[in-house]
Amino acid sequence: MPDASAFDGSTALRPARLALFLATAIAAISTVAPLLWMVSTALKGPDEVFDMNLVPERPTLDNLLYVFTKVDFLRFLWNTFFVSSTVTVAALFFHSMAGYALARLRFPGREAIFLAMFSTFLISLPVIVVPLFMLVRALGMLDSYVGLIVPSIFNAFGIFLLRQFYLSVPRELEEAALIDGAGYWRIYWSIILPISRPILSALAILFFLANWNAFLWPLTIASDQKLWLVQVAVASFRAQYVASWNYIMAASTVVALPTLVLFVIFQRQIMESIKTGGLK
Amino acid sequence: MSVPALKSAAQGASAVSARRRRLTLSMERREWLAGYLFVAPDALGLLTFVAAPAFLALALGTFQVDGFGGYQFVGLGNYRRMLADPLFLQSLRVTAIYVVALVPCLYVVGLALALAVQRPSLASSVFRSLFFMPQMVSLVVVALVWQVLLVDKIGLLTRAAAFLGLGHISWFGDPTFSLAVIVFISVWFLMGFYMLIFLGGLQDIPREFYDAAKIDGAGPIACFFHITLPLLQPTSFFILLVSTVTAVCGSQTFDLIYVTTKGGPANSTSLTTFYIYQTAFEFGDYGYAAAMASVLIVILMALTFVLFLITRGGRFHYA
């Protein structure tokens, strides 16, 4: 059986397979080439920026130092880290609670609530940003961490994934605990949360990345420079240093590096959770 | 056993069952309460920060709002104004072109990449990671990187194009090319995501079908058209719908346009979502912006309904 498929696969189609392999390799390298170019430009001196060489002839860290001394990038990085982590933790907490209840607990109106949540699924930020801004302003959350964090927590996608996960978990575990007289909170906290660790960690990475890379909401809600997040900071840095591309690419590298490092470490979990989850 | 004894035994039994019923009833109530409390934070959050703004858009759309917070009811005035607003109509045109160009490109490129890296091997998993990598970078940075590559006259790709005899093209500055460049960058950014969704779909196709086809002497092209494509139908529906929604109102394109062209040149990249943002935050015309947003919201709700039907009520797998 295996030798039959090995036979027709590797001998008859070898040149075709080699061509496919080469084409894929070239496409893959071209795909990441712009990112390599970004790092390369960040390490080039101003005289070398538009030379054709990928490896800088006289590599320098001046651009990166310049970015950190001229602009308070450390503060923006910290702001972004703080906001992204808070949103991620709060979102996972609320979504797992809701997902568990929607999958497991029986209460009147459950299907209606799920349907209502589903109906918000495709409403993306650019479409509601104007009324959302007015609402958040009316709530007095303009120019504050609360305004940056709270509206970013809620999205239906995480709820669906977790609900689906809990639907597939065997009931026996909870039923034993229920007979022992454990309350629902105890069941959630000491049985449900521990078994959902793999899916929660996969979602944590996705949520953190999405918030780190978010631009539109931080741009809209925080005009106070103290509250800027990195994406807003780098966009305004670009507006300020119109054609100093070595500085702009240095700032871009600083902003992109944390997520690229996260990707290198967690690529398997990230890609697997998108493949099975279907949506970001 | 005597009759009274039987009677009292029956009474005892019914008392026990009554108590049990009370007990189960209270347990049932406890479950209800727990359910509501567990769902409450997310339900209230979605209601306040997603559903309420969507309804607010519909309501606000009937008002004229000035920069000082004054509201004046104008009924359907904003909607009438839309029909006669050349910039709004232009933005719809740009959005339509963007959708029609982006959705098929993403479908073809995503599927091609998925087929190319489908076989499990070390090389395939490295290629998958590389194709997916642009997704990890923010759109702001993506926009800046492509601006460097496409700078007028001296950008690496601008010079490469000139070298190939295309002349010195101003990629972002010439209305003939600006939208095409935005589409190209969008494909580059998004293709890894769609590749993964397609891989998920390809995984679900049973190998036996291919083995049987091979025995019948079918080549790879026949296999693709008679097995792969038909069996990918659920995935394809899902992908077409999601990419359409992404193209109409994804924040990805918004970020890209905000950093690169700001809707220009000559409004050639002014997507509706961008025009709405400009109307509110640059021109201060919140009511009119809300009215335009409400049109998109109605379209989205219709698409959500379709998605709900094809995923059989929010179950995201494609078997």
Chai-1 contact restraints between the chains, C-beta under 6 A:
chainA,res_idxA,chainB,res_idxB,connection_type,confidence,min_distance_angstrom,max_distance_angstrom,comment,restraint_id
A,T24,B,A116,contact,1.0,0.0,6.0,A-B,restraint_1
A,T24,B,F127,contact,1.0,0.0,6.0,A-B,restraint_2
A,A28,B,F127,contact,1.0,0.0,6.0,A-B,restraint_3
A,A28,B,L130,contact,1.0,0.0,6.0,A-B,restraint_4
A,A28,B,F131,contact,1.0,0.0,6.0,A-B,restraint_5
A,T31,B,L130,contact,1.0,0.0,6.0,A-B,restraint_6
A,T31,B,F131,contact,1.0,0.0,6.0,A-B,restraint_7
A,V32,B,L130,contact,1.0,0.0,6.0,A-B,restraint_8
A,V32,B,M133,contact,1.0,0.0,6.0,A-B,restraint_9
A,P34,B,V145,contact,1.0,0.0,6.0,A-B,restraint_10
A,M38,B,V145,contact,1.0,0.0,6.0,A-B,restraint_11
A,F50,B,I154,contact,1.0,0.0,6.0,A-B,restraint_12
A,F94,B,P41,contact,1.0,0.0,6.0,A-B,restraint_13
A,F94,B,D42,contact,1.0,0.0,6.0,A-B,restraint_14
A,M97,B,F38,contact,1.0,0.0,6.0,A-B,restraint_15
A,A98,B,V39,contact,1.0,0.0,6.0,A-B,restraint_16
A,A98,B,D42,contact,1.0,0.0,6.0,A-B,restraint_17
A,A101,B,G35,contact,1.0,0.0,6.0,A-B,restraint_18
A,A101,B,F38,contact,1.0,0.0,6.0,A-B,restraint_19
A,A101,B,V39,contact,1.0,0.0,6.0,A-B,restraint_20
A,L105,B,E31,contact,1.0,0.0,6.0,A-B,restraint_21
A,L105,B,A34,contact,1.0,0.0,6.0,A-B,restraint_22
A,L105,B,G35,contact,1.0,0.0,6.0,A-B,restraint_23
A,R106,B,E31,contact,1.0,0.0,6.0,A-B,restraint_24
A,F107,B,W32,contact,1.0,0.0,6.0,A-B,restraint_25
A,F107,B,G35,contact,1.0,0.0,6.0,A-B,restraint_26
A,I113,B,V39,contact,1.0,0.0,6.0,A-B,restraint_27
A,M117,B,L46,contact,1.0,0.0,6.0,A-B,restraint_28
A,F118,B,F308,contact,1.0,0.0,6.0,A-B,restraint_29
A,F118,B,G314,contact,1.0,0.0,6.0,A-B,restraint_30
A,S119,B,T304,contact,1.0,0.0,6.0,A-B,restraint_31
A,T120,B,L46,contact,1.0,0.0,6.0,A-B,restraint_32
A,T120,B,V50,contact,1.0,0.0,6.0,A-B,restraint_33
A,T120,B,A51,contact,1.0,0.0,6.0,A-B,restraint_34
A,F121,B,T304,contact,1.0,0.0,6.0,A-B,restraint_35
A,L122,B,V245,contact,1.0,0.0,6.0,A-B,restraint_36
A,L122,B,L300,contact,1.0,0.0,6.0,A-B,restraint_37
A,L122,B,L303,contact,1.0,0.0,6.0,A-B,restraint_38
A,L122,B,T304,contact,1.0,0.0,6.0,A-B,restraint_39
A,I123,B,V50,contact,1.0,0.0,6.0,A-B,restraint_40
A,I123,B,A54,contact,1.0,0.0,6.0,A-B,restraint_41
A,I123,B,L300,contact,1.0,0.0,6.0,A-B,restraint_42
A,S124,B,C249,contact,1.0,0.0,6.0,A-B,restraint_43
A,L125,B,S251,contact,1.0,0.0,6.0,A-B,restraint_44
A,P126,B,C249,contact,1.0,0.0,6.0,A-B,restraint_45
A,P126,B,S251,contact,1.0,0.0,6.0,A-B,restraint_46
A,P126,B,F254,contact,1.0,0.0,6.0,A-B,restraint_47
A,P126,B,T273,contact,1.0,0.0,6.0,A-B,restraint_48
A,V127,B,C249,contact,1.0,0.0,6.0,A-B,restraint_49
A,V127,B,A293,contact,1.0,0.0,6.0,A-B,restraint_50
A,V127,B,L296,contact,1.0,0.0,6.0,A-B,restraint_51
A,V127,B,I297,contact,1.0,0.0,6.0,A-B,restraint_52
A,I128,B,P53,contact,1.0,0.0,6.0,A-B,restraint_53
A,I128,B,A54,contact,1.0,0.0,6.0,A-B,restraint_54
A,V130,B,A280,contact,1.0,0.0,6.0,A-B,restraint_55
A,V130,B,A289,contact,1.0,0.0,6.0,A-B,restraint_56
A,V130,B,A290,contact,1.0,0.0,6.0,A-B,restraint_57
A,V130,B,A293,contact,1.0,0.0,6.0,A-B,restraint_58
A,P131,B,P53,contact,1.0,0.0,6.0,A-B,restraint_59
A,P131,B,L56,contact,1.0,0.0,6.0,A-B,restraint_60
A,P131,B,A57,contact,1.0,0.0,6.0,A-B,restraint_61
A,P131,B,L60,contact,1.0,0.0,6.0,A-B,restraint_62
A,P131,B,A290,contact,1.0,0.0,6.0,A-B,restraint_63
A,L132,B,P53,contact,1.0,0.0,6.0,A-B,restraint_64
A,L135,B,P53,contact,1.0,0.0,6.0,A-B,restraint_65
A,P151,B,F49,contact,1.0,0.0,6.0,A-B,restraint_66
A,F154,B,G45,contact,1.0,0.0,6.0,A-B,restraint_67
A,F154,B,L46,contact,1.0,0.0,6.0,A-B,restraint_68
A,F154,B,F49,contact,1.0,0.0,6.0,A-B,restraint_69
A,F160,B,G314,contact,1.0,0.0,6.0,A-B,restraint_70
A,Y184,B,A34,contact,1.0,0.0,6.0,A-B,restraint_71
A,N213,B,S138,contact,1.0,0.0,6.0,A-B,restraint_72
A,F215,B,V140,contact,1.0,0.0,6.0,A-B,restraint_73
A,F215,B,D255,contact,1.0,0.0,6.0,A-B,restraint_74
A,L216,B,S251,contact,1.0,0.0,6.0,A-B,restraint_75
A,L216,B,F254,contact,1.0,0.0,6.0,A-B,restraint_76
A,Q231,B,S138,contact,1.0,0.0,6.0,A-B,restraint_77
A,Q231,B,V140,contact,1.0,0.0,6.0,A-B,restraint_78
A,V234,B,V140,contact,1.0,0.0,6.0,A-B,restraint_79
A,A235,B,V140,contact,1.0,0.0,6.0,A-B,restraint_80
A,A235,B,V259,contact,1.0,0.0,6.0,A-B,restraint_81
A,R238,B,L144,contact,1.0,0.0,6.0,A-B,restraint_82
A,W245,B,V148,contact,1.0,0.0,6.0,A-B,restraint_83
A,I248,B,L144,contact,1.0,0.0,6.0,A-B,restraint_84
A,S252,B,V141,contact,1.0,0.0,6.0,A-B,restraint_85
A,S252,B,L144,contact,1.0,0.0,6.0,A-B,restraint_86
A,V255,B,V141,contact,1.0,0.0,6.0,A-B,restraint_87
A,A256,B,V137,contact,1.0,0.0,6.0,A-B,restraint_88
A,A256,B,V141,contact,1.0,0.0,6.0,A-B,restraint_89
A,T259,B,M136,contact,1.0,0.0,6.0,A-B,restraint_90
A,L260,B,M136,contact,1.0,0.0,6.0,A-B,restraint_91
A,F263,B,M136,contact,1.0,0.0,6.0,A-B,restraint_92
A,Q267,B,S129,contact,1.0,0.0,6.0,A-B,restraint_93
A,M271,B,F132,contact,1.0,0.0,6.0,A-B,restraint_94
A,M271,B,L196,contact,1.0,0.0,6.0,A-B,restraint_95
A,I274,B,L196,contact,1.0,0.0,6.0,A-B,restraint_96
A,K275,B,L196,contact,1.0,0.0,6.0,A-B,restraint_97
A,K275,B,L199,contact,1.0,0.0,6.0,A-B,restraint_98
A,K275,B,G200,contact,1.0,0.0,6.0,A-B,restraint_99
A,G278,B,F316,contact,1.0,0.0,6.0,A-B,restraint_100
